[in-house]
Amino acid sequence: MFELPEEMGLIAVAVRQTQGKGRGGNVWLSPVGCALSTLHISIPLHSNLGQRIPFIQHLVSLAVVEAVRSIPGYEDIDLRVKWPNDIYYSDLMKLGGVLVNSTLIETTFHILIGFGFNVSNSNPTICINDLIAQFNREEGTELKPLGADCLIARTVTVLERLVEVFQEKGPNGVLPQYYKYWVHRHQFRLLSVRELLTEFSPSSGKQVRLRDEDGPLAWIVGIDDYGYLQVHQEGKGVESVHPDGNSFDMLRNLIVPKH
């Protein structure tokens, strides 16, 4: 990838994978029916995104969801993004994820983005075409199943647009769209840190416990300017939680240290 001309992109697409990698050393087995690819992009260090590299995983997760929900008729298929790097069906079940590796050479980040999501494979969890079939039954529609190749292409196209917007406008250019599909869905308004401290209401975010099941209560506020999760603990203000040291346990409503 280091030999490529700057204007040339590179993507590797797999039909299935037997030794896929996840965060924290997790291993993924992905059967036929998944959309699986690794994309190479170059980001200048001295750019909006180059100064906020953790945001890339959020842009990719958003691109996957938007690739489906931007198709006319498919806007209400309930795909969502979950911090920091998952694609979910509502807040119920994971059907995809993103893993980003970066290498800085001189003043350029070389980013390898691995992403995979279930399109036509009902196992091991659920897939996008299952959601489409369910939507057709409930709404009386006749939406057609989607293909993995089509959705990979759409994801890359959407991602290219999101990167351009981020480079031009920074986080505020993409966060409203991200919150629209956020799994912790509530009405969000972009606030400064001062406004968060003075105007934040516990009812505006999902309640979680910190560290363990008996830990202090906190509320998820949003995403900060560097892509980290913001939580509000009563009496202590707003703090950012780094994805490389913490994870959000959807099933137990915990923010816990990763071991």
N, C-alpha and C positions, 0 to 999 in steps of 0.2 A: 504493500500500500504506500510505502514511502517513495516509491519510484513513479507514482502516478502524476501526470500533469495536474496542476491545481484545479483546473476546470472539469476534471473527469471524476465521476463517481464510481463507487464499487459496491456491489451487493452480492452476497452469497445466499442462495435459497436452497433449503432442504425439504424433501418430501416427508421425512421422519428423522428423529434423532434418538440415539441410544445412550449418549454420554453428554447430554446437555448440562449446562452449569446454571446454578441459581445463586442467590445471595447467601453468604455465610457457609459456602461449601456444599450447599444442597445440590443434589443430582436430579435431573429431570429426564424422564422417558416420555417422548412425544410421538404418538402413533400417526399413521396416515390420516389426514383430515385436518391437521393443524396448519396454520400459517406460520412458517419458521424461516427466519432470515437474520443475517448479520449485515449491517450497513456501515460503511465507512464514510465519515464526513470530516472536513477540516474546519476548525474554528480559530480565527485569530485571537491570540491571547488578549490583546488590547481592544476588545470589543465588548458590547453589553453582555453577550452570552459567554465570552471567554473569561470574564470576571465573575461569572455565576454558573460555572460548569454543572453543579448539581441539578440545575433546572432542566438539563437535557432529558433526564429520565421522565420528568413530568411532561415535557413537550411530546415525547414519544408515546407515553400512555394516552395523552389527550388525542394524539393523531390517530391511534388505533380506534378509539371510541368515535371520533369525528368521521373517520373513514366510512363507518356504517351509518351513523346518525345524520350525515349530511346528504345521504341518498334520498331523493324525493320518495315519500311514503314510508321510509324507515326511521323517521325522526323520533318515534316513540318506542323503539326497541330499547329496553332498559339496560344498556351498557353504561358502566360508570368507571371512574378512575378512583383508585385508593392510594393514598400516600404510603410509601414513596414511589412504588413502581409496579403496581398491580392493576389489572383490568378485571372488573367484577360484573356479575349479573346482579343488579340492584345492590343491596348490601348483604346478599345471601351467599354468594358462591363465586370463587375465583375461576376465571377461564383464560387468563393470560398474564404475562409478566414481561418485564424489561430488565436487562442487565447492561450497564454501560461501563466500558473500560477506556481510559484516556491515557495518552502519552504526549508529553510536552517536548517538542523539538524546536529549539530556538524560540521563536515567537508564535508557534502554531501548535494548537492542540489537534492531535490525530485521535478521533473518537471512533471506537467500535461499538456499535449499538446492536445488541442481540435482543430480538423480540419474538415472542411466540404466543399465539392465542388460538383457542379451539374454534374451528369454523364448521366442520361437518362431522366431528367425532363426539358422540354423546358421552363417551368415557374418556378420562376417569372422573370428570365432574359434569360439565354441561357445555354446550357449544352454541355458537351464534345462530346456526340454523334451527336448533331446538327452540330458541327464543322467538325466532321468526314464525315457526309453526305454531307455537303457543299463542303468539299475537294474532295470527290468522284465525285461530279457533275462537278467541275471545272477542275479536273485533269484526269478524266476518269479512276479512280482507283476503286477498290472494297474492300476497307478496311472495316473490320467488326466492328460493335458497340462493345464498351467495357462495362464491368460490374463493379458495385461499389465494390463488394468483391475483385475482382482481383486488382483493382486500390488501394484499401486500403492496401492490402498485398504488392504490389509493392512499394507504398509510404514508408511503414515502412522499407522495405529492403533497398531502396535507402537512407533513412534517416540514417540508421545504418552505411552505408558506408561513408556518408558525415560527420557524427560525428567522425568516426575513422580518416578520413583525417584531419579534423579540429584539433583534439587532437594531431596529429602528426606534422602538418605543420602550424597551426594557420590560420588566415584569408586569407593569400595569397594562401592557398591550395584550397579554395573554391570560392573566389571572381571571378576569370576568368569565371568559370561556371555560377555563379550567373549573371554576367553582360551579358553573352550570351543570357539570357532569360529576361533581365530587360526590363520593359515596356518603360523606357526612353532610348530606345536603340540607342546607338552611339558606336563608337569605343573607348574603354577604354584601357588605359595602366596603370598598377599599379604604382603610383607615391608616393614619400615621400612628407611630408608637404612642405618642401623647394621647391621641384620640382613643386608642385601644385601652389605655390605662384609666381614662376618665369616663368613657362612654360604653365600655363593654358590658353586655348583659349576659349572665349565664344561659339565658334561654336562646341565645344566638348560636350556640355551638353544642356539639355532642359531649356528654359528660363521660369522663374516664377516670381511672385511678392511676396514680403514678407508682411505679416500681413493683408493687405487689397488690394482692387483693385487699389488704388492710391499709394500703397507702393513702395519702391525701387525695381528695377529690380535685379534679381540674377539668377545664373545658377546652375543647379544641377550638381555636380561634380562626386559624387560616394558615397561609404559607407566607414566610417572610421574603425579603428581597433576594435571598440567596437560595431559596427553595427548601428551607428547613421548616418543619412543622412548628407552629406557634401554639402554645397552651397557656391558659390563664389559671393560676392557682390563687384562690382568694387570699388577699392580704399580701401577696408576693408579686403581683403584676404579671406581665407576659414574658414567657421564656421560650427560646427556640430549642427544639429537639433535633439532634443530628441523625440522619438516617444510617450513618455508618456505625453508630453506637447504640441505637435504640430501635425498637420495632413496635408497631401498633398491633396488638392482639385483638382482632375484630371479635373473636368469640367471647373473650372475657372482659372487653372494654378496659384493657390495661395498656399503658405505655411502660415497657419493661426494658432493662438492659439486655442486649444480646450477648449470649455466652458462646 
